[in-house]
């Protein structure tokens, strides 16, 4: 299993922990390995944990009534992922999460997070910042999808996921920016316009 060092580095950007606090936090984590193409969660599941990617790559998506996938988020190493609506409301979710490649994560359950908040209150600040960042990202994404042409949405994708745009299959990028793979291919093969 991958070292949790990446997770501790992520946390240290927002709060400082003692060695004892780090060890307590790490004791609450559940490691998990997900094989390529394996589902981690599916529509109808109630999200009971926060998930952090140590290595590999996950994607979160919905499926419409016609069977088309709409990718909401990619989660490479160093990212958190989960159905926030289902987590906070404890209602069945409508999102799927699966592995694009072999992936290692750590999960922390809702109950463990409550214990963590009680024993180390500064974690409330950390998870609040995560939630605020997620909300800001989703608002930016929604605004982009409503207001920007596909080429600009692609630019936003490249900016958000600089390590992924060269390695992901185009069908996933197309799904994320809301176009067909054929449209994306045609758009990317057009010569740059002269100004």
Residue, then its C-alpha position, 0 to 999 in steps of 0.5 A: x500500500x502507498x504511504x499516506x505521506x501525500x495525504x499528510x502533506x495535503x492536510x499540512x497546507x491547511x492545518x498543522x498536526x503534532x505527531x500524536x495527532x497524525x498517528x491518531x488520524x492515520x489509525x482511523x483510515x481504511x486502505x483500499x485497492x481498486x482495480x482498473x474498471x472496478x466500481x467503487x460506488x454506484x447509483x443508489x449507494x449511500x456514501x459513508x466515507x471520504x475518499x483520498x487517492x494515494x495513487x492511480x486515477x478515479x472518475x465520478x460520473x452520472x448516467x442519463x436515461x439514454x445511457x450516456x455518461x457525464x463525467x463530474x470529476x477526475x481524482x488523480x493522486x492527491x485528490x479527494x472524491x465522493x458523492x457530497x450530496x449523498x454523504x451529507x444528506x445520507x440519501x441514495x446517491x446518483x453518481x458512480x465512481x470507478x477506477x480508470x487505472x489501478x488505484x489505491x485510496x484511503x477512506x475515513x468513515x463518517x463515524x470516524x470523522x465525527x470522532x476526529x472532530x471531537x478529539x482534534x477540532x482543527x480537522x473541522x477547519x480542514x474539512x470545511x476548507x475542502x468543502x468550500x473548495x469543492x463548492x467553488x470548483x463546482x460553481x466554476x464548472x457549472x458556470x463554464x458549462x453554461x457560458x463557455x464554448x467547447x474550446x474554452x471548456x477544454x482549456x479549463x479542463x487542461x488547466x484543472x487537470x494538467x497531468x491528465x489531458x495527454x494520457x486520458x482517452x478522448x472519450x473521457x475528456x469529451x464526456x467531462x466537457x459535454x461534447x461527443x468524442x467526434x466533436x472533440x477530435x475535430x475541434x482539437x485537429x482544427x488549425x489555430x486561428x490567426x489573430 
